[in-house]
Amino acid sequence: MKNKALFILFIIGVMLFSCKKQTSIEILSGPVGTNDNRQVGASAGELLSATSYVSLVVELQYSPGMQLQPQTLINLQDFLEQRLHKPGGIVIQSKQVGSIGKQTVTTSDIAAFTDQNRKAYTDGNRITVYVYIADASFSTTNVVGIAYRNTAVCLFGKTIQSNSGGINQASRVKVESGVLLHEIGHILGLVNNGAAMVTAHEDGDNRAHCTNTNCLMYYTIETTGLMNMLNNNIPQLDANCINDLRASGGK
């Protein structure tokens, strides 16, 4: 009996972070053969340092009515320039796209939308990040943002808008910025998910999040917990998270 060759296709599993500890891995489709279809945190060093890629393009797409506030984009630019070594420059390109077409979406829905709409992919000496602002809520209650691939994150604009900017609510800029920078922190490898910890500070009950309740990478930042913080100071990375980024090639 002839031996049969066994070909094994490993499809990248992506860890979904929410307000509760997530241990399951969801199988996602994507542009096979590209650098941009790997697990969250896999490109931490590539994003942080200039060793492999000297420039960064952020392709930001938003569904109708979900455009980010101008100050949110400024905050994103400042954060990236402060933490990443990209001597070739960092450019953010923002564009409206169509609706995702559902009231509630899963990670698979977002991945499918990404494959249909993302235009910029990593090549040459340039790495890209895809940010999508969805006109939908997430299937996990209270989650307002996720990182779902090594260079892709999603914010749930409808949930953010309905829970910010009103009486007894944090400002929309604070919530947008806090959630967006938190998810960017995940693709930069924080915490202990691509960028090794210099000092132990991972929350054992909420994987890939910081134990410091005042840190940008605390787990409630990507849930409606952030929206209950009425002061409009955007959470910052604490010293442990900054040290992790520097040790992995960042500033």
N, C-alpha and C positions, 0 to 999 in steps of 0.2 A: 504494500500500500504506500503510495507516494506521500511524502511529507507535504503538508500544505503550509504555505507562508502565512503568517499571522500579522496583519497590519493593524496597529492600534492607533486610533485617532484620539488624542487628548484634547477635548474642548475646554477652553479656559473656564474655570469656575470662579464666580465673583462673590465676594463676601458682602452681604447687605448689612449695613449698620443701622440700628434703630434705637429706640429708647430702652429696649431690652436686649440682653445678650443674644447674639445670633450665632449659631454654630453650623447652620446649613449652608450649602453652596449651591447656587443656582446656575444651570447651564445656559450659556448665552451664545447666540450666533454672532457673526461679525465678519469683517473683511479679512479672510484667511490669508496668512502670509505677511501681514503688516505688523509693525511694532506696537500698534494701538489696540490689540485685542488680547491683552494679557490681564492677569489678576491685579487688583488694586494694590499699589505699593511696589509693583515690579519695576517701575520706571523711576523710582525715587532718586537714585543716584544720577540718572540721565537728566532728570529735570533740575536737580540742585546744582550740579557741576557743569563745567564747560568741556569736560573731557571728551564726551561723545557728540554733544550738540552745543553750538555756541549761541544759538538764538532760539526764541520761543514765539510761536503764534498761538493765541487763544482765539478759537473760533466759537463765538457766543451766539447762539440762536434762541429766539424766543417766539412762542406762539402769540397770536393776536391778543393784545391787551396785557401781555406779560413782560413788557420791556422794563429792564432794571432802571432805577434812578441814576442820573448822571454821577452823583457822588459815590454810589456803589461801585461804578466802574473805576473811578479814581482810586477808591480804597483797594480794589483788586490790583490795579497797576502798582500802587505803592507797596503793597504786600509782596508781590512777586519780585519787584526790584530790590526790596530790602533783604530777601531771603535767597534768591537764586543768582548764581554766577552765569550770566548770559551776556558776554561782551558784544555779541552781534545784535543785541536789542531784544526787547519784549514788545510785541504788538498785540492789541486786542481788537478783533474785528467783530462787530455786532450787526446782526441782520434778523429781520422778521421772517419766519417760515409759517407753514400752515399749522392748523390745529392737530393735536394728536388724536382727536376724534372720540375720546372716551372721557367719562366723568371720573373714573377711578382706574388707575393703571398699575401694572406690575413691573418688575425689573425687565422681564422679557419684552413687554410692550415698549419700554423706553429703548431697549437695545435694538428692536426692529425699527423704531423711528430713527435712531441714530444711523443705522445702516442705509436708510433711504435718503437722509438729509445731510449728513456730515460730508464736507468737501475737502477739508484740510487734514492730511495725514502726515506722519513723521517721515521725512526722507532727507537725504544728504546730510547737511550739518544743522538741520532745523528740526526741533521737536515741536509737536502741536498738542494742545489740550482742547477738548470739546466740552462746552458748557451749554446745557439745554435748560430753558425755563419753561416748564410744561403748564398748559392750561388744564390741569387735572389734579386730583388728589391722589395720594399714594395708597396702595392697598393695605398698608400697615398704618393704623390710626395714629395721628399726631406727628408723623414723620414729615419733615419739610425739606429734606435734602438727602441725597445718597451719592456715594462714589461707587460706580459699578464696573469700571474698567480702569486699566492702568493710566489712561489719559482722558477719562471721561467722567463728568459729574452731572447731576440733575438737581434742580430746585423745583419745588412744586408751588408755582406762582399763585394759584388760586388760594391755597391754604395760607400762604404768607400774607397776601393782600387782605384776606378776610380777618386776619388776627393781628394786624399792625396798623399804626397810624391813626387810630381812633382814641376815644376817651378811655383812659386807664390802660392803654396799650403802648408798647414801645414803638418808636418811629419805624417807618418802612425801611429807611436807609440802614438803621441798626440791624433789623432782622435780616434783610437781604444780605448785608455785608457779613454779619456773623455766620449765617448758614453757608454762604458761598466760600468764605475763607476757611471755615471748618472742613468742608468737603475737599477743598484744595489741599488742606493739611493731610488728609487721608491719602491722596495720590502722591504726596511728598513722603509718604512712608510712616507718618505718625499714627498712633504711637506703637512702636514695636511691630510694625507691619510693612517692613521694607527699609526703614531707617532704624538701625539697632539702637537700643537705649544705652546711654552713657551711665545713667543712674536709673534704677528700677522705678517706674511711675505709671505703669499700665494698670488701669482699673480692672481688677479680676472679675468683677460682675458685669462689666460692659467692655468687651474686648475692643482693642484698638483705640481706647479713649484714656484720657489723663485722669489721675486721681485728684488733681487740684480743681476744686469747684470753681475757681476764678479763671481757669485757663480756657483759651479758645477751643481746646480739644476735649473739654468736659462733655460727657455724653448728652446732656440736655440741650446743648447748642443746636443739634440737628432735629430737635423736637419742638413742640410748641412751648416747652419750658423756657426758651429764650424770650418768647413773646411776653412773658410775665414780668420781665425785668424792666421796670419803668424808667430807669435812668437810661440815657442814650449813649453811654460809653460802650463802644464795641469791644467785646472781650479780646484780650491779647494772649499770645503764646507765653507760657511761663518759661522760666530759665531752663528747666529740664527738656522741654520740647525744642527750644532754640539750640541747646547743646547737641541734641540728637541730629538736628538738621545740619549743623556745622560739621559734626563728625562724619556725616554721609556726603559731604561735598558742598554744602550750602554756606551761606553767610551767617 
